[in-house]
């Protein structure tokens, strides 16, 4: 994938310095081709429900939908994550080894209230265990035009003092009382890439607006440290996407490096909205009836006849 000249024309060291020593973030509009955005949207827009399905796909978490295995499903996602410009920024930012620690496509709709937070979290299984000191970069790509509803918000320079707080989340009252005048809301067109230090305090602005949908792709790159062995989510990667098998790429993707966190978010039937549960039933019932009919036929017909039928058409 060729990122736009808006990004590649800026020295990687300049961006890395802004993320590390400056205000902690950098924003580039029109960072990826519009055709790529359309392809990514097709992944999260799929309506197939993964019930006894051996593929990777979309899961439901209340009013959000996630595709948390994009590197197994999309060459465009893989190319974006491993793009040389992205890796050059990472090389300039980190003093030592680093790797991709998570990635996901997601959709938010109708209403949401994500707390203010940083992304330097430690986990044990799915349990939050505190904050770590590892350097990291969050890359967040708008797949929708974002105006005054649900923009990404951040507090410039907060990566320099957020370690003073070990809580998982910051209260709205604290942020707005102490830092309200400094909040930056990123209202920008789709294709905008937001890069920020993982210790920077941020959120997506809460909203309640029936019919509104926002689509986003994000991934995070974190430093490696013997102090935090296993940090990062387990990544599924389609090997056919890996056209460069150099040690630099394989290490960046985490090959051979422990990663113990489960893919985010943790979902089940209980995390689905009633409307999604009803849609799931409408999807399942016709297939269930067909499955019962097929099972009955297999019980009645001799195996030889079934094999002949399979040669005519796969059952």
Buried (B, 14 or more C-beta within 10 A) or exposed (E): BEBBEBBBEBEBEEBBBBBBEBBBBBBBBBBBBEEBBEBBBEBBBBEEBBEEEEEBBBBBBBBBBBBBBBBBBBBBBBBBBBBBBBBBBBBBBBEEEBBBBBBBBBBBBBBBEBEBBBBBBBBEEEEEEEBBEBBBBBBBBBBBEBEEBBBBBBBBBBBBEBEEBEEEBBEBEBBEEEBEEBBBBBBBEBBBBBBBBBBBBBBBBEBEEEEBBBBBBBBBBBBBBEEBEEBBBEBEBBEEBBEEEEEEBBBBBBBEBEBEBEBBBEBEEEBBBEEBEEBBEEBBEEEEEEEEEEEEEEEEEEEEEBEEEEEEEEE
